[in-house]
Structure formats: C-alpha cells, structure tokens
Amino acid sequence: MSGVRIGVDIGGTKVDAIAVDERLQVLHRHRVPVEKGPEGVVRSAQAAVEVVARKCAVDVADTLSVGVGIPGAVSGGVVRHALNLDLDEIDLAAALGDVWGRTVQVENDVNAAAVGAWRLVGTDARSVAYLNLGTGLAAGIILDGQLWRGARGTSGEVGHISIDPAGPLDGEGNPGGLETYASGSGIVRQWGDPTVEAREVMALAAKGDPRAVEIRDGLFLGVAHAIRILVLAYDVEEVIVGGGLTGMGDALLDGTAGVLRDWAEGSRFLASLELAQRTRILEGHRPVAAIGAALLGVTHG
C-alpha cells in the first residue's frame, strides 16, 4: 500500500482534491467545478480524485485513506440537507466506495477542517474548536481527541444562534444570527449590494466609511460571541479561527480581542476564562478542509 492519503473538499462551487504524504505535505492538488445533484457530486469527486491519483502514480484503492468533507448534516456517511448542492439525502460513502472499491470516510466539511486545523497548528490541546469564518459561519468540535458531532450531526452550528433579536436578518428572515454578523454572506447581506464582496466592505471600513465601520464592528462582536459560546458550551482548550475572513489578518484578531477584553473587565468570571488567550488564527493558506478529510478515521495521539 502507498504512503499517500487523499482528501476531498466538496464546496458549493468546486471540488478540491489533494494527495498528502505522512507529514501532511501536499503532493498534488486538483480542483474542478462541482456538478450539483447526487450523480453530479459523485461524478465531480471522482474526476478530481482520479487526477491526483494519476499524478501520484497510485490506484485510489491502494492509498492509506480517502476522506471527503461536504456541507450538510453527515452521519454514517449519509449526507442530508446539503441544499447548496441540491442534495436532500445521499449515502455518499457508499456511492464513492462503489466507484473506488474501498472504504471512504465522509464528514461535514467544517468538521473535516477542524481535524486539519488541529493537526496543522501542532497544538498539544486535546479539546479544540475550529471556528470557520467563510461564506457562512460554523464550528467543528474536537473533544478529548475525537470529533464531537452531537445527537443529529449538528454540533457546532453556532451561526444560527441569535445575539440580538433586533439585529439584521439572515437569509431565512431570522434576526441577529451570528452568521449574519460574522460571515462573508452576512456582511454582503448587511451592505445590501450583492455585487460587492465582503473584503471590499472591510476595505471601506479601513478607510473610515461609517456604514462599513459599523458592519466591521459587528463582525468583531459576532466572532467574540462565537468564541465565548464555544468555550462556555464545550470548555475547549483552544479556539482556532480560520476561513476566508481571516484574510483581514491582525485587524480581525485585534478587533475581536478588544471585545473580549471589554467583557473581561466587566466580569470576573469571563476574565477567568481567558478567552483572548485561548484563541488563535490559523495562519497560512493550506487547504485545511481537504487535509482534514485525508485524516478522517486516523487515530491521533
């Protein structure tokens, strides 16, 4: 058997497949546009993986592991409610297993990213939360070295928690959700112009645009609330923050830390939690979800 592991990150617009070695170095990477619907998703994953396997000169069946991260509620390899992929329900592990003639691990994409982030940061912590600030907002939870999925596979879906009943509405009309404050789609929704990207709104905030500054301050508040919720709910040793919005760099961490410090000054209990000290940004631009997918089912020390 080869020393290669294959990880696949299936998103709303693309499939990102990688091959990694035992040191998690990316040997090859290939991305293809995703085809929606059950047959399309399987076909897209197959096409992307076949390229990286060919470049590594290995048969997919002979690799150490194959793992897939995908949006939606995932349990036992069955994916449900991945609406942006037009998937109501599919046993994706069985479908891809039939294609490649081997066991395939399938996990929610943010959970897969949590595994990848945990390994990539090199922390000794056995309990961490990975907070993904991307198009949406969600977290992956690792407790005592194991993914925690919850009773129905929705653990970590903190983006649906409302922090202000009078706050801006999300896509379903619910007010004040964390995802509206602290995600790319939420920032764009607040700005009110779908042709403008979140990074453009943040650039305007840096120049002092009053409305953009208000949205940016809401971002800091939302991220801080998410960190507090994750620590209070799971008492993780660390919260690792990743996703596209971390491209803001120190501005995101500093702004969020400022909110956390203000809370600590007003509460001895919150001060004792050391929320800012327990938070770190995932640095670099490695394909964390695909790397985590490659490690699904692997026992970690």
C-alpha positions as a printed Julia matrix, in Angstrom:
301×3 Matrix{Float64}:
   0.0    0.0     0.0
   1.26   3.51   -0.83
   2.04   6.15    1.78
  -0.48   8.51    0.19
  -3.73   9.79    1.69
  -6.39  11.51   -0.39
  -8.66  14.26    0.88
 -11.58  15.87   -0.93
 -13.29  19.14   -0.05
 -16.65  19.48   -1.8
 -17.97  23.03   -1.74
 -20.82  24.92   -3.31
 -18.83  25.79   -6.43
 -15.83  23.44   -6.63
 -14.31  20.13   -5.63
 -10.79  20.42   -4.23
  -8.88  17.12   -4.12
  -5.39  16.65   -2.69
  -2.9   13.88   -2.07
  -0.73  14.18    1.04
   2.15  12.19    2.44
   2.67  11.04    6.03
   3.99  14.51    7.0
   0.86  16.18    5.55
   2.82  17.72    2.71
   0.58  18.25   -0.31
   1.94  16.12   -3.15
  -0.66  17.06   -5.73
  -3.84  19.14   -5.85
  -6.61  19.37   -8.42
  -9.82  21.38   -8.45
 -12.85  21.0   -10.7
 -16.21  22.81  -10.82
 -18.81  20.93   -8.82
 -21.8   19.39  -10.55
 -24.89  19.59   -8.38
 -27.29  16.8    -7.56
 -26.41  13.27   -6.33
 -24.93  11.98   -9.58
 -23.13  15.24  -10.29
 -21.44  15.38   -6.88
 -20.2   11.8    -7.21
 -19.0   12.44  -10.75
 -17.17  15.63   -9.74
 -15.41  13.98   -6.81
 -14.41  11.04   -8.99
 -12.97  13.35  -11.66
 -10.89  15.4    -9.21
  -9.54  12.39   -7.31
  -8.59  10.48  -10.44
  -6.29  13.35  -11.46
  -4.37  13.5    -8.16
  -4.12   9.7    -8.02
  -2.74   9.62  -11.54
  -0.2   12.34  -10.73
   0.93  10.29   -7.71
   1.02   7.12   -9.83
  -1.21   5.27   -7.36
  -4.51   3.44   -7.53
  -7.14   5.06   -5.3
  -7.88   1.64   -3.8
  -4.25   1.32   -2.68
  -3.97   4.63   -0.79
  -3.86   4.73    3.01
  -7.17   6.59    3.26
  -9.71   8.54    1.27
 -11.84  11.12    3.04
 -14.43  13.65    1.92
 -15.69  16.83    3.54
 -19.04  18.19    2.34
 -21.63  20.7     3.58
 -24.74  19.41    5.31
 -25.58  17.11    8.19
 -23.48  13.96    7.89
 -23.99  10.74    9.82
 -22.62   7.31    8.97
 -21.5    8.51    5.55
 -25.01   9.74    4.67
 -25.27  13.41    3.72
 -28.53  15.27    4.35
 -29.7   18.82    3.66
 -26.73  19.98    1.56
 -29.09  22.39   -0.14
 -26.45  24.42   -2.0
 -25.51  21.17   -3.76
 -29.12  20.13   -4.44
 -28.72  17.15   -2.12
 -31.62  16.14    0.09
 -30.04  12.82    1.09
 -27.32  10.59   -0.33
 -25.19   7.79    1.08
 -22.05   9.4    -0.29
 -19.67   7.0     1.46
 -21.34   4.03   -0.24
 -21.57   5.74   -3.63
 -17.9    6.71   -3.71
 -16.89   3.41   -2.14
 -18.51   1.63   -5.08
 -16.59   3.86   -7.51
 -13.18   3.26   -5.95
 -13.65  -0.19   -4.44
 -12.64   0.82   -0.94
 -13.85   2.4     2.29
 -14.4    6.15    2.05
 -14.8    8.39    5.11
 -17.33  11.21    4.74
 -17.73  14.11    7.17
 -19.24  17.57    7.36
 -16.78  19.99    5.74
 -16.25  22.15    8.83
 -15.69  19.05   10.96
 -13.11  17.88    8.45
 -11.48  21.31    8.58
 -11.39  21.07   12.37
  -9.33  17.89   12.13
  -7.0   19.53    9.62
  -6.6   22.72   11.67
  -5.94  20.75   14.84
  -3.12  18.85   13.18
  -1.67  21.78   11.25
  -1.28  24.14   14.22
   0.7   21.5    16.1
  -1.1   22.09   19.39
  -0.9   19.71   22.35
  -4.52  20.5    23.19
  -6.87  17.53   23.2
 -10.02  19.65   23.01
 -10.33  22.41   20.43
 -12.98  24.24   18.45
 -12.33  25.29   14.88
 -14.37  28.4    14.06
 -14.77  28.8    10.31
 -15.46  32.34    9.1
 -16.17  31.86    5.41
 -19.22  32.29    3.23
 -21.08  31.02    6.3
 -20.16  30.55    9.95
 -19.91  27.23   11.78
 -17.57  25.37   14.09
 -16.07  21.91   14.28
 -15.56  20.48   17.76
 -12.88  18.06   18.93
 -13.25  16.76   22.49
 -10.62  14.51   24.06
  -9.09  13.92   20.66
 -12.34  12.89   18.93
 -14.75  14.75   16.68
 -17.95  15.62   18.51
 -20.88  15.54   16.1
 -23.81  15.69   18.51
 -27.01  13.65   18.52
 -28.01  14.68   14.98
 -24.72  15.77   13.46
 -25.31  19.49   14.02
 -22.87  20.21   16.84
 -21.07  23.49   16.23
 -23.76  25.09   14.06
 -23.47  28.27   16.11
 -24.15  30.52   13.13
 -27.86  30.08   13.82
 -27.6   31.46   17.36
 -29.18  34.92   17.64
 -27.32  37.5    19.72
 -29.74  40.38   19.05
 -33.49  39.99   18.43
 -33.42  43.41   16.77
 -30.35  42.66   14.66
 -30.01  42.28   10.89
 -31.96  39.47    9.26
 -30.4   36.31    7.85
 -31.43  34.61    4.61
 -34.36  32.91    6.34
 -35.61  36.09    7.99
 -34.25  35.38   11.47
 -32.79  38.41   13.26
 -29.36  38.86   14.78
 -27.78  35.49   13.92
 -24.04  35.09   14.36
 -23.69  34.1    10.72
 -25.19  37.43    9.65
 -22.6   39.35   11.67
 -19.54  37.19   11.09
 -19.57  35.6     7.63
 -18.89  36.74    4.11
 -22.51  36.29    3.03
 -23.76  38.06    6.14
 -21.53  41.07    5.57
 -22.74  41.34    1.97
 -26.36  40.99    3.1
 -25.91  43.81    5.6
 -24.26  46.02    2.99
 -27.25  45.49    0.7
 -25.46  45.17   -2.64
 -24.83  41.58   -3.82
 -22.26  42.78   -6.36
 -19.94  43.94   -3.56
 -17.72  41.37   -1.81
 -17.12  41.23    1.94
 -13.45  42.14    1.52
 -14.49  45.32   -0.29
 -16.73  46.29    2.63
 -13.84  45.69    5.03
 -11.56  47.8     2.82
 -14.09  50.63    3.02
 -14.16  50.24    6.79
 -10.38  50.61    6.9
 -10.83  53.93    5.07
 -13.38  55.1     7.64
 -16.68  54.65    5.8
 -19.21  54.94    8.68
 -21.56  52.22    7.49
 -18.73  49.81    6.72
 -17.17  50.53   10.12
 -20.48  49.63   11.79
 -20.55  46.31    9.89
 -16.9   45.62   10.77
 -17.57  46.31   14.45
 -20.47  43.87   14.22
 -18.06  41.31   12.76
 -15.75  41.67   15.75
 -18.72  41.36   18.1
 -20.03  38.27   16.31
 -16.68  36.5    16.34
 -16.24  37.3    20.03
 -19.7   35.92   20.82
 -18.93  32.74   18.87
 -15.7   32.25   20.83
 -17.48  32.81   24.15
 -20.27  30.39   23.21
 -17.81  27.67   22.14
 -15.76  27.96   25.33
 -18.79  28.08   27.6
 -20.55  25.2    25.83
 -17.58  22.86   25.36
 -14.8   24.3    27.59
 -12.26  23.66   24.82
  -8.63  24.44   25.48
  -8.27  26.47   22.29
 -10.42  28.1    19.62
  -8.73  28.1    16.22
 -10.18  30.67   13.84
  -9.95  30.03   10.09
 -11.78  30.73    6.85
 -11.7   33.48    4.27
 -12.35  36.37    6.66
  -9.07  35.66    8.43
  -7.51  37.33    5.39
  -8.06  40.53    7.41
  -5.05  39.4     9.46
  -4.25  41.21   12.69
  -7.22  43.54   12.29
  -9.64  40.66   12.87
  -7.78  39.24   15.86
  -7.15  42.64   17.42
 -10.74  43.8    16.96
 -12.14  40.57   18.4
  -9.66  40.59   21.3
 -10.77  44.13   22.13
 -14.37  42.95   22.57
 -13.24  40.0    24.7
 -11.13  42.29   26.92
 -14.07  44.66   27.43
 -16.19  41.73   28.6
 -13.42  40.52   30.9
 -13.17  43.94   32.53
 -16.84  43.77   33.43
 -16.95  40.17   34.67
 -14.51  38.33   36.89
 -15.91  35.04   35.63
 -15.33  35.91   31.97
 -11.9   37.23   32.88
 -11.09  33.85   34.44
 -11.88  32.11   31.14
  -9.02  33.94   29.36
 -10.96  33.91   26.11
  -8.49  36.04   24.15
  -5.55  33.91   25.26
  -7.34  30.73   24.21
  -7.91  31.99   20.65
  -5.54  31.77   17.69
  -5.78  32.45   13.98
  -4.97  29.62   11.6
  -2.1   31.03    9.58
  -1.19  30.22    6.0
  -3.27  29.2     3.04
  -3.11  25.41    3.08
  -6.28  23.5     2.06
  -7.28  22.76    5.65
 -10.62  21.05    4.9
  -9.1   18.72    2.31
  -6.16  17.92    4.62
  -8.59  17.15    7.43
 -10.63  14.95    5.11
  -7.49  12.97    4.28
  -7.06  12.32    8.01
 -10.62  11.2     8.75
 -10.61   7.88   10.58
  -6.94   8.24   11.54
  -6.18   7.88   15.25
  -4.43  10.94   16.64
  -2.12  10.89   19.63
